[in-house]
Amino acid sequence: MIFFIYQIILIILLLFSPLIIIIRIFKKKEDKIRFKEKFCFFSKIRGEGKLIWFHGSSVGEIMSVIPIIRKYDENKSFKKILITSSTLSSAKILEKIKFKKVIHQFYPIDTFFFSNKFLNYWKPDLAIFLESEIWPSMYKSISSKKIPLILLNARITSKTFYRWLKIKKFSKSIFNLINFAFPQNSETNFFLKKLNIKKINFIGNLKYVENKQDNSNKNNVRILKKFKKYKTFIAASTHYSEEILAAKVHLLLKKVNSKLITIIIPRHVHRANEIIEDLKNFKLKIIKHSSNNRNLGNVDIYLVDTFGESKNFYKFATTVFLGGSIVNRGGQNPLEAARYGAKILHGPNVDNFREIYNHLKSLKISSKAKSPSEFARLIVFKKNMHQVSKIKSKGKTILKQTLKELDKIIKK
């Protein structure tokens, strides 16, 4: 009954989908040509041979498995690798990564019709879904076609778990369709057992794995070199209102550091003009990364408004505030910045990465703050590589063990 209601709701949403798509294109959240892939109008040809399929919602999920995808890109076991995602940002970042046999498509709307059409066209030999991507229609279609289904780096929060429990019988019927699950933390490991998944292997969080992809170009390198003359504070993956916090911190730091530039890397780069408007009253000089302005004299805020640039700035970062933690979004992944020796600052809301933050705290890499004055007091202008090797070592171990377990499944 619940599944029937779910399908009806999706069909109703489909009726409004043209309007929704137009609004999203206008807001630069949707590709004005490729959006058709979400309705199973495919833009690429499948080709012959075995195909492995990875699906993640957005940038964070996809980037966490790039090292695994790279291994299979070099492996002769599969002729094609299909990656699906739901966001424009993930598509743009994947365009920058050079693979031999990777195809990217946008994930279809989760109705039986589209799910079956998708599977009939791509015919995956293995489906790997990432983190919290639980899609009832697609899961049922995958199961009916006897395609092995893996939930990799699985993440179920307590809030999500108790929502699933409200429809317990339906939930168990969906989670039971997952053949193998690899939880990213002990909390998820416990929840997955309660949700009726039989084969669970708790190796660790793939977010610890280093992605060595370098997206630097010559123009970026020239601009980034300019920052060596300045002290910098980075506010990354910021959401609405967190840029205002960064501006207030900047004003406090500027009183004692005249050669300071605060770099803001918003979670959603399409908000760049909105952020400039929000900071207007602070009377700060703001320039956008996309302007290619090499003159950083008297600049207060350097706003990164292009996709996939975070790592370039983390390379020289000494302190990074990770957003989504002042607003109630559960925080963002701090590991990439930590791997480059930056001190990590965050707000009180880090439920999505609680175990990671606890680990960083034990290594004396991260600190929590709430107010601008607290953040300003905790900021340092010197890299600290102490204990960073432990993060990298942990990532290597998790990657090695995960690949070993995936290979076992593939060979069955």
Steps between C-alpha positions, in 0.01 A plus 500: 500500500780743595687421180183572299459838675869573432447440129190722492691786666778469242251500213344820638847657521562398139202711395671804653849401385515736196448800730746363756764445229455852360543653846811287562652597163434866580677454837789324322433176687418300189666442162270653237569214257598200709204524744326265254715216633289507818207397278707220337588684180859379505782706351761223482521155342553206729729293281587133542642307794459493878393823670537600866269776622570750781229736624546788744281801560754781474863611513596360842372150433654479152839640603528248786506210250718657228802292617289183467363605161855574386605145591214352296573741217835323468351153563412281202212331687260772381476662156294795622446691824174690536480777760165660578434796724221749560676836510652729240805563719595130500469485120727802458765357731498164322562682171838607636613147587663298224371144483529244221162329518276707728158624389304750707121533490250668729305263723141431383184589690417208729189354339468140382474616139824701501686249720425214262574709192833603653600142586387361164723751322814490717479133610743535792674185626544655845328798668682695773299767681675744730427619853130585547372427149200275572257497206207255534398475133853460370588251774199284411584517129865410568389204710252378238782493242727315744770768491723494814442816705759650734449792738853639531618739772144481633380779726176492698450773761285445810244744360475304174495166681200594715319625191550161336376330818165676467440285191689200635354225281553702181850608608616146567365386164712767326820460703476123462563552126856616575736205449804652673540810719819679607411751777723802552452519878394290799161676531408407142629148558250462787210653302558282192478186712167621638378569145540139393823505296663160532852553360676796662873569502615793713840607362494876553416830336620546141517874564837425662633390161705765323392599151818604320322666210648845435270748325751785485544684172768751404281800568398368841861425592598862426215637711561260788867596516389855580355380831845414634547868584191500723362337809183310420198357675273267302129450552407195289174325409308791648123531504275804532598723798837327550659744254383779731677324787817482287476874426468581871801280579693675223431843649625383841819350355564799274552720806828319571581355155491766229613255228211259554275353230201287591419240236137388482420178313120463512337158492291617204701728271191630320437707818802723427305817413262439789797476737644828371162662565488352852844646581435844351444667838844393624666727239757238409687478172387174337627341180385178335736222396337484156608861432865383473598820678864463600516821699432401862597835646243622756281193439304387805292210370605269216183319392551167323211471255620208285461125551761264642755756619516423874813286487700775326437730796546232766857456377601827667225518764598529864150519651176386336148544634270228364148625441167329542590489869369837622174453312335167571625301198705239683838635390726430201795266456815655660750233394623651173605822673647307795715290265680819393589597856229758566344549839127421477231717658131414510175593666287279730306318224722221367279191530577388142870467583500454877745208508739680265494815710554295817804344334638840395439635849698209648786597267466862616423612145148641543315739731136602547382860520173693481564874492722716275726584795547130583592422140739794479676387818552144366637592156869433438722605207741209500452152359510207739600172334514317834280187492391564139692191387265294720200625301666404172605161636147426618364594157742264323397211726127561443546524122703180484251300709197639312648411160582152627139443614352643178724273293367198693142602416581564134666158460195313634 
